[in-house]
Amino acid sequence: MRIPESKIEEIRTAASIVDVISGYVQLRKRGKNFTGLCPFHSEKTPSFTVSEEKQIFHCFGCHTGGNVFKFLMEYRKISFIESVQELAEQLGIQIEYDQSEFTEQQPEQEILYDINTEAAKYYLNNLLNDDEGEVARKYLQERNVKLHTMRAFGLGYSLRGWENFINFARGKGIDIDKCIQLGLIGKTADGRMHDKLSGRLIFPIFSPNGRVVAFAGRVLDPDDKGAKYINSPESLIYVKGRILYGLSFAKDEIRRLDKAILVEGYMDLISLYQNGIRNVVAVSGTALTDEQVQLLSRYTKNVVLLFDADTAGIKASMRSIEILLRKDFEVKIVSLPQGEDPDSFVNKFGKDDFEELVKKAENFLEYETRYYESQGKFNDPSEAAQAIRELVKPVALMNDELKRNLLIKDISKKFNLREKLLESELDKHIKQFKKFESTESRQLQKRKSEETAAIIPNAVSVASSAFYSLEQEILKILFEADKPSADLIFSHLHPEDFTVGLNRELFEILKEEFGNESIKDEFKSRDLISILKDEIQEAYVRELTFDKYSVSSSWEERFPSITSEKILLKRTKDTLQKFIFETIDKEIQSNSREIELTEDESNQLKFMKANNELEREKKRVREELNVKDNYSE
Ligand SMILES: [Zn+2]
């Protein structure tokens, strides 16, 4: 089933995004835009903004945004196609479908999300309604999972056999190759296809916005020789270390309480949730990663670790503590009674006892000390020294010097040791970390965090506040520009002039787009935003164009009698000159430094000449752009 692109466009342009969103969010007009309280994160002052002119919405708090379809998809948790259908119905527009395969022209990610959504519905239906689903229902009932909880988490069951899901997918016209990519269907060595999760209990894994990005399948039959869990492979929509299980359910509560409880497994989280403890996320299947911690830091900096009391759990706790401390988290650790996990504990003792336990959580120093004590490390002097060294190590990871000092005092008191001794131990570790971080691994980490940053829209705001610059002003103008302004910019600037990678990429895209003969004079910024296929670029541009730094309106206020075309041209010239001057001045400065440093006179002369030429260049630019020109005509 496929909706022709032209039809989708017709529906989009027929709808008013302000009207549609007003049906769900109370909007007030502010300047050119409408604002309200964001439905995607909890807030007290409105940062959710809708532009009638651009037909997009954007939240400056959580960076969700996009066009009218995107709003419906996010708000109603429906697929792209469903959002198109729903809007068409509201507007009374008839959709005629292409009879060809499952949509081709949708962005690849959307197709994958849609397939996962269909699969999740299919598995849920098996669990709730199929006779064979009884085995999974029984398993969940034994673990005290209620029906409404199964529904809330979209749990499911994959029927035994080779081709149940395959047949379902074929019947729906779903692309089988894409199901293989998503790990729903497997292929044997001789090329035969089979349901990959067959006979398993299914946990859909959600993105922070609540879309299904992957599945985990738990084995139910004790005779099954396969792995206890099968997880979806990584794909365009799923990067393992970047997802925290349950975050979409927990994020509001985490924000409200400013605290997250971190558990290991799906069932731990689900049981706690069912018992009314809702600020919980699970690492599920991996050791806690830097990226997961980064993700969590968008909601809170306080974490309570709640891992199993066995050796593996303790090891995982210690590792997680390090990662969290490094990112300036406050970490506390709950120790469960021997033999219990969060799931069993809360089912046995209930919510109140659980909360009592969390109240008694220890800081990492207490926790680790107690652990070494229980291992008898403090009975032998040489082992004790080693243990104390281990205790100092995580302290060295903290960036906050004051906190570090307090903890060192703590340790010295506890073990009756001279503070100086511990401090020198601490210094050693800090030096070691610094050395480690300044070598290549730091480069690698930087690159990695840049990549992560690119994925997490948070970074967009960082980029735009920290580097708000002429580069961005140029891009902003281009997204509002008419042909004359754009031509002026492209005749003066080149992609290489941009220092920030994202800005450079966007400039290149725009240059190509404007170079297109078919571009007409009435080309609008909303059309330009829709050419961006990359999520990061799109979010970044939304932020830029949403007049957070409302230059254009202040121009209009200052020169009320001038036409907007003229204002735009004036603004273009002004910004362009600043941009070019800034680049030239940098070069002049660097030449001047060379002149000071070099002893060789011929070299000095060379740089002086270069600087003269650069000054002449500035003069040329000033004349060309004629920026002095006021609105006298
Ligand atoms: Zn928001």
Residues whose N, C-alpha, C, O or C-beta is under 5 A from the ligand:
A	BS01	ZN	C38 F40 H41 C59 G61 C62 H63
